[in-house]
Amino acid sequence: MQVCITVDMEHDCPPFLRTYRGVTQGTPRLLELLSGEGVKATFFTTGDVARRFPDTIRSIVDGGHELGCHGDSHRRFSAMDPTTARQELHDATDVLRKFYPVASFRAPNLDFPASFLPFLRDLGYKVDSSEGRHKPGSFFKAPYTAERVRRVPASTAPSLVRLPRLIRERFYARMKDPVVFFFHPWEFVDVTREPIPIDCRFRTGEPALRTLRETIGFYRGRGATFRRMAELAAQA
């Protein structure tokens, strides 16, 4: 079993908030947890976050984690025409590759039209994780290659990991290899009183850190190997 921990670096809980507590407060807590567990992750980062918080991006890279692209502005790609989408990818790639040789991509909201895959290919991307096995139309979808880009779907919504242990581990036992978790840094800050949907705010902060640590332990106890996204795709 291969497991990939991924984090979507963006402003807090879009479109409901415009703050960056997740970047400034949640990311250091998450990096500390991953360091303690000896797990390297992939951080899909918007160009916006990289420009605003370059020191945070350097701390991610210095920790041995992979830096990936999460678009530039966190706009939905399905709402863009091809020219705008190409520019969005170009702008994000330009800033992110100043920190790391970025080759992995995930679209905001797991929303990326297949017709835009050639844009990723032309920019040298090797991996796309913009689909979700938990979403209609992608249930149980295995990794595959299109336009010379390896598409590796996410396995589940982030909120599953914050459910009670007995419930979430029943889901874990049924997940197919490779298992790709994705989170947001604001989940590791207490946002329980923010005006956002309940699935976004319940058991955030310390409970989220605890359940992530328990999740890593669950898979480690079953002999899983933890990989960054580019490494996961290279195993194909």
Buried (B, 14 or more C-beta within 10 A) or exposed (E): EBBBBBBBBBBBBBEEBEBBBBBBBBBBBBBEBBEEBEBBBBBBBBBBBBBBBEEBBBBBEEBEBBBBBBBBBBBEBEEBEEEEBBEBBBBBBEBBBEBBEBBBBBBBBBBBBEEBBBBBBEBEBBBBBBBBBBBEEBEEBEBEEEBEBBBBBBBBBBBBBBBEEEEBEEBBEEBEEBBBBBBBBBBBBBBBEBEBEEEBBBBBBEBBBBBBBEBBEBBBEEEBBBBBBBBBBEEE
